[in-house]
Amino acid sequence: MPIDLGGSGVTGIHVNVYHGVRRLMGLSEKPIRVADYSQMLAEVEKEVLERLNIDVVRIDRVLEPCHPDVNRMGWRIWRNPQGIHIEFPEHLEIVEEAGYYKAYLRGLYSGRMPKDGYYFWWGIHAGIKPPLADAKTIEDIKDFNWDQYKFTDEEIENLRKKAEWLYRNTEYAIVLPGVTKIGGLHDAGGQSLRGWDRWLSDLRIRKPLAEAVLDYIMELYRYNIKRILNALGEYVNVAIVAYDDLGTEEGPQISVQTFREFYKHRYEEIISYVKKYSKAFTRIHSCGSIHPFIKEFVDIGLDAIDPVQISARGMDPVVLKRDFGEQIVFWGGGVDTQHILPFAKEE
């Protein structure tokens, strides 16, 4: 059974917990480098990867093992509310304002953390207006700057060098953590661009507008997948194709009918496109109660799904194994990470 720790932004470890793991291992005290600013996830170091027999790594890591000449950047140290010293890239500045720690990414306000918090609320969750919140017409959707979500030649070459180096110099399975800069169709797509509740109403009462948004997102998928995987597809073992939380703790966000109307055929095209330009396995991240959608994903050839939130309604791992165990890989689900792992006692 492959083991993953830090192989993506949805299979990571919080900096505070990672600090404790390093201490238990007897490793020397030093600042923890952050791999995910919002969730405050640690970049897992080589010695920890080896001690825990980890099997997968993400392409864009910046600590060993990684390409020695890619992503050279400066770092700044910050002491988080729990007293752990962590490292951020120098282009991210954290300042105290109005009772929060606020994050400015390249000078732009991007997120905030309560004074006693553990992670940053990012983007729309930090009070930032969704970029397409005011769109009223399809023309408004068309006029939006979609090009900002295209990978540049420099970014792709950077990823190619990293992927090739990992492929030739390590035995890890290599994860491409994203095939486009918009992370999906639903949660990371329409809801991030339009707003959580606004997008749900779009799917019911403004369907032409929703279709237009999804069509432009799909254009980005086609553009980015073709260019990225033409450059480095031979080195990629797993490609995460969407970060779309389709469920809540109590049930799905949308009906299966809505899924089929707006998403299923688009996910199928994305998966087919990845397989056209690489031999990578495809994976989707989707939190919550998503049992009704798993068969839909099986139908369109998805290889794996994470995180398998077994504390959500209908996500009993015994039932999931019975219903789908021979048809799809569950990338997670071995423990209740919402309640047992963080709060339960050893006994």
KATAJO-V366293 format. One record per pair of residues at least 4 apart in sequence whose ideal C-beta (glycine too) atoms are under 7 Angstrom apart, sorted by sequence separation. I is the first residue (numbers start at 1). J is the second residue. D is the distance in whole Angstrom. If there is no record, write none. Layout:
I&J&D, I&J&D
//
This chain:
7&11&5, 13&17&5, 14&18&7, 15&19&6, 16&20&7, 17&21&6, 18&22&6, 19&23&7, 20&24&6, 21&25&6, 36&40&7, 44&48&5, 45&49&7, 46&50&6, 47&51&6, 48&52&6, 57&61&6, 62&66&6, 79&83&6, 80&84&5, 88&92&5, 104&108&6, 113&117&4, 121&125&4, 122&126&6, 124&128&6, 129&133&5, 136&140&6, 138&142&6, 139&143&6, 151&155&5, 153&157&6, 154&158&6, 155&159&7, 156&160&6, 157&161&6, 158&162&7, 159&163&6, 160&164&6, 161&165&6, 162&166&6, 163&167&6, 164&168&6, 165&169&6, 166&170&5, 184&188&4, 185&189&4, 186&190&6, 187&191&5, 188&192&6, 189&193&7, 190&194&6, 191&195&7, 194&198&5, 195&199&6, 197&201&6, 198&202&6, 199&203&7, 201&205&6, 202&206&4, 206&210&6, 207&211&6, 208&212&6, 209&213&7, 210&214&6, 211&215&6, 212&216&7, 213&217&6, 214&218&6, 215&219&7, 216&220&7, 217&221&7, 218&222&6, 219&223&6, 220&224&6, 221&225&6, 222&226&6, 223&227&7, 224&228&6, 225&229&6, 226&230&6, 227&231&7, 228&232&6, 229&233&3, 232&236&6, 247&251&7, 254&258&4, 255&259&7, 256&260&6, 257&261&6, 258&262&6, 259&263&5, 260&264&5, 263&267&6, 264&268&6, 265&269&7, 266&270&7, 267&271&6, 268&272&6, 269&273&6, 270&274&7, 271&275&6, 272&276&6, 273&277&7, 274&278&6, 286&290&5, 290&294&6, 293&297&6, 294&298&6, 295&299&6, 296&300&7, 298&302&7, 316&320&7, 317&321&6, 318&322&6, 319&323&6, 320&324&6, 321&325&4, 324&328&5, 336&340&4, 337&341&5, 339&343&6, 340&344&4, 6&11&7, 13&18&5, 22&27&4, 36&41&4, 44&49&6, 49&54&4, 61&66&5, 96&101&6, 97&102&5, 104&109&6, 105&110&4, 121&126&4, 123&128&5, 135&140&4, 151&156&5, 178&183&6, 183&188&3, 184&189&5, 185&190&7, 186&191&6, 191&196&5, 194&199&4, 201&206&7, 247&252&5, 248&253&6, 254&259&6, 259&264&6, 297&302&4, 310&315&5, 315&320&7, 335&340&6, 336&341&7, 339&344&7, 5&11&7, 6&12&5, 34&40&6, 35&41&5, 79&85&5, 80&86&6, 104&110&7, 113&119&7, 124&130&5, 135&141&6, 166&172&6, 182&188&7, 246&252&6, 247&253&6, 274&280&6, 309&315&6, 310&316&7, 335&341&5, 4&11&5, 6&13&6, 34&41&7, 35&42&6, 94&101&5, 95&102&6, 102&109&6, 103&110&5, 113&120&5, 167&174&6, 182&189&6, 202&209&6, 203&210&5, 246&253&6, 308&315&7, 310&317&5, 5&13&6, 34&42&7, 35&43&4, 77&85&6, 78&86&6, 103&111&4, 112&120&6, 166&174&5, 191&199&4, 194&202&6, 202&210&4, 246&254&7, 274&282&5, 297&305&6, 33&42&7, 34&43&7, 62&71&5, 94&103&6, 95&104&7, 103&112&7, 111&120&4, 112&121&6, 132&141&7, 190&199&4, 32&42&5, 33&43&4, 77&87&6, 78&88&6, 102&112&5, 111&121&6, 320&330&6, 92&103&6, 93&104&5, 101&112&7, 111&122&4, 163&174&6, 271&282&5, 294&305&7, 75&87&5, 76&88&6, 100&112&4, 101&113&4, 110&122&6, 132&144&6, 190&202&7, 308&320&7, 19&32&6, 75&88&7, 92&105&5, 100&113&6, 284&297&7, 320&333&7, 18&32&6, 75&89&6, 76&90&5, 91&105&7, 100&114&6, 101&115&7, 112&126&5, 75&90&6, 91&106&5, 100&115&7, 111&126&5, 73&89&5, 74&90&4, 78&94&5, 99&115&6, 317&333&5, 15&32&5, 46&63&7, 73&90&7, 103&120&6, 43&61&6, 45&63&6, 46&64&4, 284&302&6, 15&34&6, 43&62&7, 46&65&6, 194&213&7, 286&305&6, 27&47&7, 43&63&5, 190&210&7, 193&213&6, 282&302&6, 283&303&6, 287&307&6, 282&303&5, 283&304&4, 284&305&5, 285&306&5, 288&309&6, 281&303&4, 283&305&7, 285&307&7, 287&309&5, 308&330&5, 12&35&7, 190&213&6, 281&304&6, 283&306&6, 289&312&4, 291&314&4, 305&328&6, 310&333&5, 12&36&6, 18&42&4, 190&214&7, 288&312&5, 289&313&5, 291&315&6, 304&328&7, 308&332&4, 15&40&5, 242&267&7, 289&314&5, 303&328&7, 304&329&4, 305&330&6, 306&331&4, 307&332&4, 308&333&3, 311&336&5, 14&40&6, 22&48&7, 25&51&6, 289&315&6, 298&324&6, 302&328&6, 303&329&6, 305&331&6, 306&332&5, 310&336&6, 9&36&5, 12&39&7, 14&41&6, 15&42&5, 21&48&7, 304&331&5, 311&338&4, 13&41&6, 189&217&5, 311&339&6, 6&35&7, 12&41&3, 13&42&6, 185&214&6, 241&270&5, 271&300&6, 298&327&5, 309&338&7, 9&39&7, 12&42&7, 33&63&6, 151&181&7, 241&271&6, 271&301&5, 294&324&5, 298&328&5, 13&44&7, 149&180&7, 271&302&6, 297&328&7, 9&41&7, 149&181&4, 185&217&6, 264&296&6, 268&300&4, 149&182&5, 241&274&6, 267&300&6, 81&115&6, 259&293&6, 294&328&7, 81&116&5, 182&217&6, 239&274&5, 81&117&6, 256&292&5, 264&300&6, 6&43&7, 252&289&6, 256&293&7, 259&296&6, 6&44&4, 182&220&6, 251&289&5, 252&290&6, 5&44&6, 239&278&7, 247&286&7, 249&288&6, 250&289&6, 180&220&5, 244&284&7, 246&286&5, 247&287&6, 248&288&5, 249&289&7, 252&292&6, 256&296&7, 180&221&5, 239&280&4, 241&282&5, 245&286&6, 247&288&2, 248&289&6, 252&293&7, 179&221&7, 236&278&6, 238&280&6, 241&283&7, 242&284&5, 243&285&5, 244&286&5, 245&287&4, 246&288&7, 247&289&4, 237&280&6, 238&281&5, 239&282&6, 240&283&5, 241&284&6, 242&285&7, 245&288&6, 247&290&4, 180&224&4, 233&277&5, 236&280&4, 237&281&7, 246&290&5, 179&224&6, 229&274&7, 233&278&3, 238&283&6, 240&285&6, 31&77&5, 179&225&5, 5&52&6, 230&277&6, 233&280&7, 246&293&6, 214&262&6, 218&266&6, 225&273&5, 229&277&4, 283&331&6, 3&52&7, 5&54&5, 7&56&4, 179&228&6, 221&270&5, 225&274&6, 229&278&5, 3&53&6, 4&54&7, 7&57&6, 8&58&6, 3&54&5, 4&55&7, 7&58&5, 37&88&7, 203&254&7, 218&269&7, 222&273&6, 226&277&6, 3&55&5, 4&56&5, 32&84&6, 34&86&5, 210&262&7, 214&266&6, 221&273&7, 225&277&6, 2&55&4, 34&87&6, 2&56&6, 31&85&4, 32&86&5, 33&87&4, 34&88&6, 188&242&7, 31&86&6, 32&87&7, 37&92&6, 188&243&4, 203&258&6, 31&87&5, 187&243&7, 188&244&6, 185&242&6, 187&244&5, 184&242&4, 186&244&4, 187&245&4, 183&242&7, 184&243&5, 185&244&6, 203&262&6, 176&236&5, 179&239&6, 183&243&4, 184&244&4, 186&246&6, 132&193&4, 133&194&6, 174&235&6, 130&192&7, 131&193&6, 132&194&5, 133&195&5, 174&236&6, 175&237&7, 178&240&6, 179&241&6, 251&313&6, 130&193&6, 174&237&5, 175&238&5, 176&239&5, 177&240&5, 249&312&5, 250&313&5, 130&194&6, 173&237&4, 176&240&7, 249&313&7, 15&80&7, 19&84&5, 130&195&4, 133&198&7, 173&238&6, 175&240&7, 247&312&6, 16&82&5, 37&103&6, 16&84&6, 124&192&6, 141&209&7, 167&235&4, 15&84&6, 123&192&7, 159&228&7, 163&232&4, 138&208&6, 146&216&5, 150&220&7, 15&86&5, 124&195&7, 138&209&6, 141&212&4, 149&220&5, 156&227&6, 160&231&5, 164&235&6, 141&213&6, 156&228&6, 160&232&4, 163&235&4, 38&111&6, 150&223&6, 151&224&5, 159&232&6, 163&236&6, 138&212&5, 146&220&6, 150&224&6, 141&216&6, 156&231&5, 151&227&6, 151&228&6, 186&263&6, 40&118&6, 185&263&5, 40&119&5, 39&119&5, 40&120&7, 38&119&6, 132&213&7, 185&266&6, 38&120&5, 37&120&6, 38&122&4, 71&158&7, 70&158&6, 70&161&5, 70&162&5, 67&161&5, 67&162&5, 179&274&7, 66&162&6, 67&165&4, 60&159&7, 59&159&6, 65&166&7, 16&118&7, 60&162&6, 59&162&5, 14&118&7, 59&163&5, 65&169&7, 176&280&7, 65&170&5, 59&166&7, 57&166&6, 57&172&4, 59&174&6, 56&172&6, 59&175&7, 55&172&7, 56&173&4, 57&174&7, 58&175&5, 59&176&6, 60&177&7, 55&173&6, 57&175&7, 56&175&5, 58&177&5, 8&175&6, 7&175&5, 9&177&6, 8&177&5, 2&173&7, 8&240&6, 10&243&7, 10&285&5, 11&306&7, 10&306&6, 10&307&6
//
